[in-house]
Amino acid sequence: MSIQSGGVVRATGASAHADSGVRIVLWPAGIAIAVTLLRTVGELSGWPKPLVNSAPCGKAILGVTCLVPLVAINFAFKLVGVHDRPKQLRFTFVAALVGLALKLAATYLLESGKYSYGIRISGDFILTAVGMALAALTWPAFFKLLLVYGYASRIPVAIVQWLALRGHWGTHYDASGNFPPIGFWPTYIHVLLVPKIFFMEAYTVIVGALVGTAAMAVLERVKPKWI
């Protein structure tokens, strides 16, 4: 921070950049929270599919997962507007593709049943983390925005899941599928919290990185001077 004449305090350097990042994330995060609340009301009120879906991991129109591509494109264009873009867009896009391939391989490993649960979850974690690291290394500013947005949109979901599991709401927020009953906290942590906070966060970052860089590549061809 720096103090100008007249006692006006102005943000400079890193603080100004951080403040700009908060403003970019604020509205998308608010929309994601609103969608979560609306879907909760919809499932409790019996709204029809595909608007809502009470099945385990139920896909529906009202879901924060559907917002990720739109949010990613918005973030990418915002960063380009302040002259923050990857130096090698093609390399960044390829890295995003590799990250997605790693995430898909991680999901396949986890659901394959060929190995013990410990090996599958560890492999899933490692492959997913590497996929996220590629996004962080190739376009750090974009990665940070996606990461902050991911937590801002997913933590409220985790809170709703806690309430739903505690209250036996019968929504997709507290559905555990075929997972055996192991008590409230183990079920919440292993089935709901960890997947939501880490693995769905990884989806936000990895898919967001791919969609954002793809949008950049298209825009570069349509309006190269603007980029």
TIZA-816435 format. One record per residue (C-alpha): x, y, z; residue in one letter; chain; residue number from 1. Coordinates in Angstrom, 1 decimal, m for minus. Each point is the difference from the previous one (the first is absolute). Last residue first. Example, Ala and Ser with C-alpha at 12.3 -4.5 7.8 and 13.67 -1.06 7.14 Angstrom:
BEGIN
       x       y       z  zaba  zafi  pagu
    13.7    m1.1     7.1     S     A     2
    m1.4    m3.4     0.7     A     A     1
***
This chain:
BEGIN
       x       y       z  zaba  zafi  pagu
    m4.9   m10.6   m27.8     I     A   227
    m2.1     2.8    m1.6     W     A   226
     2.2    m0.1    m3.1     K     A   225
    m0.6    m3.7    m0.5     P     A   224
    m3.8     0.4    m0.1     K     A   223
    m1.5    m3.1    m1.5     V     A   222
     3.1    m2.2     0.0     R     A   221
     1.0     1.0     3.5     E     A   220
    m3.6    m0.3     1.2     L     A   219
     0.0    m3.6    m1.0     V     A   218
     3.2    m0.7     1.8     A     A   217
    m1.1     1.9     3.1     M     A   216
    m3.2    m2.0     0.1     A     A   215
     2.0    m3.2    m0.1     A     A   214
     2.2     1.4     2.8     T     A   213
    m3.0     0.6     2.2     G     A   212
    m1.7    m3.3    m0.8     V     A   211
     3.2    m2.0     0.9     L     A   210
     0.8     2.0     3.1     A     A   209
    m3.6    m0.2     1.2     G     A   208
     0.0    m3.8    m0.5     V     A   207
     3.1    m0.3     2.1     I     A   206
    m0.8     2.6     2.7     V     A   205
    m3.7    m0.7     0.5     T     A   204
     0.6    m3.8    m0.2     Y     A   203
     2.7     0.3     2.6     A     A   202
    m2.4     1.8     2.3     E     A   201
    m2.3    m2.9    m0.6     M     A   200
     2.7    m2.4     1.1     F     A   199
     1.2     2.1     3.0     F     A   198
    m2.8     1.7     1.9     I     A   197
    m3.0    m2.0    m1.4     K     A   196
     1.7    m3.4     0.0     P     A   195
     1.5     0.6     3.4     V     A   194
    m3.3     1.2     1.6     L     A   193
    m2.6    m2.4    m1.3     L     A   192
     1.0    m3.7     0.0     V     A   191
     3.1     0.0     2.2     H     A   190
    m0.8     2.9     2.4     I     A   189
    m3.7    m0.3     0.2     Y     A   188
    m0.1    m3.7     0.2     T     A   187
     2.8    m0.1     2.7     P     A   186
    m1.9     2.7     1.9     W     A   185
    m3.5    m1.5     0.0     F     A   184
     0.7    m3.7     0.5     G     A   183
     1.4    m2.8    m2.1     I     A   182
    m3.0    m1.0    m2.1     P     A   181
     1.3    m1.7    m3.2     P     A   180
     0.4     2.1    m3.2     F     A   179
    m2.6    m1.1    m2.5     N     A   178
    m1.1     3.5    m0.8     G     A   177
     0.9     2.6     2.6     S     A   176
    m2.8     2.4    m0.5     A     A   175
     0.2     3.0     2.3     D     A   174
     0.3     2.8    m2.5     Y     A   173
    m1.9    m2.0    m2.6     H     A   172
    m3.1     0.6     2.1     T     A   171
    m1.7    m2.2     2.5     G     A   170
     0.0     2.6     2.8     W     A   169
     1.4    m2.3     2.7     H     A   168
     0.5     3.0     2.3     G     A   167
     3.7    m0.6     0.8     R     A   166
     0.8    m1.1    m3.5     L     A   165
    m1.8     3.1    m1.4     A     A   164
     1.6     2.4     2.4     L     A   163
     3.5    m1.4    m0.7     W     A   162
    m0.7     0.0    m3.7     Q     A   161
    m1.2     3.7     0.1     V     A   160
     3.3     0.9     1.7     I     A   159
     2.0    m2.0    m2.7     A     A   158
    m2.0     1.9    m2.7     V     A   157
     1.0     3.3     1.7     P     A   156
     3.6    m1.1    m0.2     I     A   155
    m0.3    m0.8    m3.7     R     A   154
    m0.7     3.4    m1.6     S     A   153
     2.6     2.0     1.9     A     A   152
     2.4    m2.9    m0.1     Y     A   151
    m0.2    m0.3    m3.7     G     A   150
     0.0     3.8    m0.5     Y     A   149
     3.3     0.2     1.9     V     A   148
     1.5    m2.8    m2.0     L     A   147
    m1.2     1.3    m3.4     L     A   146
     1.3     3.5     0.7     L     A   145
     3.4    m1.5     1.2     K     A   144
     0.3    m2.2    m3.1     F     A   143
    m0.7     2.9    m2.3     F     A   142
     2.8     2.0     1.7     A     A   141
     2.4    m2.9    m0.1     P     A   140
    m0.3    m0.9    m3.7     W     A   139
     2.3    m2.9    m1.0     T     A   138
     1.2    m1.0     3.5     L     A   137
    m3.3     0.1     1.8     A     A   136
    m1.8    m1.9    m2.7     A     A   135
     2.6    m2.7    m0.1     L     A   134
    m0.1    m0.2     3.8     A     A   133
    m3.8    m0.7    m0.2     M     A   132
     0.7    m3.1    m2.2     G     A   131
     2.8    m1.1     2.3     V     A   130
    m2.4     0.2     3.0     A     A   129
    m2.6    m2.1    m1.8     T     A   128
     2.5    m2.7    m0.8     L     A   127
     1.2     0.0     3.6     I     A   126
    m3.4     0.0     1.6     F     A   125
    m1.4    m2.7    m2.3     D     A   124
     3.0    m2.2     0.6     G     A   123
    m0.4     0.4     3.7     S     A   122
    m3.7    m0.8    m0.2     I     A   121
     0.6    m3.1    m2.1     R     A   120
     2.9    m1.3     2.1     I     A   119
    m1.9     0.4     3.3     G     A   118
    m3.2    m1.5    m1.5     Y     A   117
     1.9    m3.1    m0.9     S     A   116
     0.5    m0.7    m3.7     Y     A   115
    m2.1    m1.1    m3.0     K     A   114
    m3.2     1.8     1.2     G     A   113
     0.0     2.2    m3.2     S     A   112
    m1.7     3.0     1.6     E     A   111
     3.1     1.7     1.4     L     A   110
     2.1    m0.9    m2.9     L     A   109
    m2.5     1.3    m2.5     Y     A   108
    m0.3     3.3     1.9     T     A   107
     3.8     0.4     0.1     A     A   106
     0.2    m0.8    m3.8     A     A   105
    m2.6     2.7    m0.6     L     A   104
     1.9     2.5     2.2     K     A   103
     3.3    m0.9    m1.8     L     A   102
    m1.7     0.5    m3.4     A     A   101
    m1.3     3.4     1.2     L     A   100
     3.4     1.1     1.1     G     A    99
     1.5    m1.2    m3.4     V     A    98
    m2.6     2.1    m1.8     L     A    97
     0.8     3.0     2.3     A     A    96
     3.7    m0.4    m0.8     A     A    95
    m0.8     0.0    m3.7     V     A    94
    m1.9     3.2     0.4     F     A    93
     2.8     1.7     1.9     T     A    92
     2.5    m1.2    m2.7     F     A    91
    m2.2     1.6    m2.7     R     A    90
    m0.4     3.2     2.0     L     A    89
     3.7     0.5     0.4     Q     A    88
     0.6     3.2     2.0     K     A    87
    m3.2    m0.5     2.0     P     A    86
    m2.2     3.1     0.4     R     A    85
    m0.1     2.9     2.4     D     A    84
    m0.6     3.2    m2.0     H     A    83
    m2.7     1.4     2.3     V     A    82
    m2.7    m0.9    m2.6     G     A    81
     1.6    m3.3    m0.6     V     A    80
    m0.6    m0.8     3.7     L     A    79
    m3.7     0.9    m0.3     K     A    78
    m0.3    m2.1    m3.2     F     A    77
     1.4    m3.0     1.8     A     A    76
    m2.2     0.5     3.1     F     A    75
    m3.2     0.3    m2.1     N     A    74
     0.9    m3.2    m2.0     I     A    73
     0.6    m1.8     3.3     A     A    72
    m3.2     1.1     1.5     V     A    71
    m2.0    m1.2    m3.0     L     A    70
     1.8    m3.4     0.0     P     A    69
    m0.5    m0.4     3.8     V     A    68
    m3.7     0.9     0.2     L     A    67
    m1.3    m3.4    m0.8     C     A    66
     1.8    m1.5     3.1     T     A    65
    m1.8     2.6     2.2     V     A    64
    m3.3    m1.9    m0.6     G     A    63
    m3.5     1.0    m1.0     L     A    62
    m0.2    m1.7    m3.4     I     A    61
     0.3    m3.4     1.7     A     A    60
     2.4    m2.9     0.3     K     A    59
    m0.6    m2.2     3.1     G     A    58
     3.2    m0.9     1.8     C     A    57
    m2.3    m2.3     2.1     P     A    56
    m3.5     0.5    m1.3     A     A    55
    m2.0     3.0     1.2     S     A    54
     0.0     1.7    m3.4     N     A    53
    m1.0     3.6    m0.8     V     A    52
    m1.0     1.9    m3.2     L     A    51
     0.3    m3.3    m1.9     P     A    50
    m2.2    m1.1     1.7     K     A    49
    m3.0     1.3     1.9     P     A    48
    m0.2     2.2     3.1     W     A    47
    m0.8    m2.0     3.2     G     A    46
     0.0     2.8     2.5     S     A    45
     3.1    m1.2     1.9     L     A    44
     1.8    m0.5    m3.3     E     A    43
    m0.9     3.4    m1.3     G     A    42
     0.8     1.8     3.3     V     A    41
     3.5    m1.6    m0.1     T     A    40
     0.3     0.8    m3.7     R     A    39
    m0.7     3.7     0.7     L     A    38
     2.5     0.1     2.9     L     A    37
     2.7    m1.5    m2.2     T     A    36
    m0.8     2.2    m2.9     V     A    35
     0.2     3.1     2.3     A     A    34
     3.4    m1.1     1.2     I     A    33
     1.2    m0.4    m3.6     A     A    32
    m1.3     3.4    m0.9     I     A    31
     1.9     1.6     3.0     G     A    30
     3.2    m1.8    m1.0     A     A    29
    m0.4     1.3    m3.6     P     A    28
    m0.5     3.5     1.4     W     A    27
     2.9     0.1     2.4     L     A    26
     2.7    m1.7    m2.1     V     A    25
     1.0     3.0    m2.1     I     A    24
    m0.3     2.4     2.9     R     A    23
     2.3    m2.2     2.2     V     A    22
     2.6    m0.1    m2.8     G     A    21
     0.0     3.8    m0.3     S     A    20
     0.6     0.3     3.7     D     A    19
     2.9    m2.5    m0.3     A     A    18
     1.6     2.1    m2.8     H     A    17
    m0.4     3.2     2.0     A     A    16
     1.6    m1.7     3.0     S     A    15
     2.9    m1.4    m2.1     A     A    14
     1.0     3.4    m1.4     G     A    13
    m1.9     3.0     1.3     T     A    12
    m3.2     0.6     1.9     A     A    11
    m0.7     3.7     0.7     R     A    10
    m0.5     1.8     3.3     V     A     9
    m1.1     3.6    m0.3     V     A     8
     1.5     2.2     2.7     G     A     7
    m0.3     3.2    m2.0     G     A     6
     3.2    m0.8    m2.0     S     A     5
     0.5    m3.7    m0.5     Q     A     4
     0.5    m2.8     2.5     I     A     3
     1.3    m3.3    m1.5     S     A     2
    m1.1    m3.6     0.6     M     A     1
***
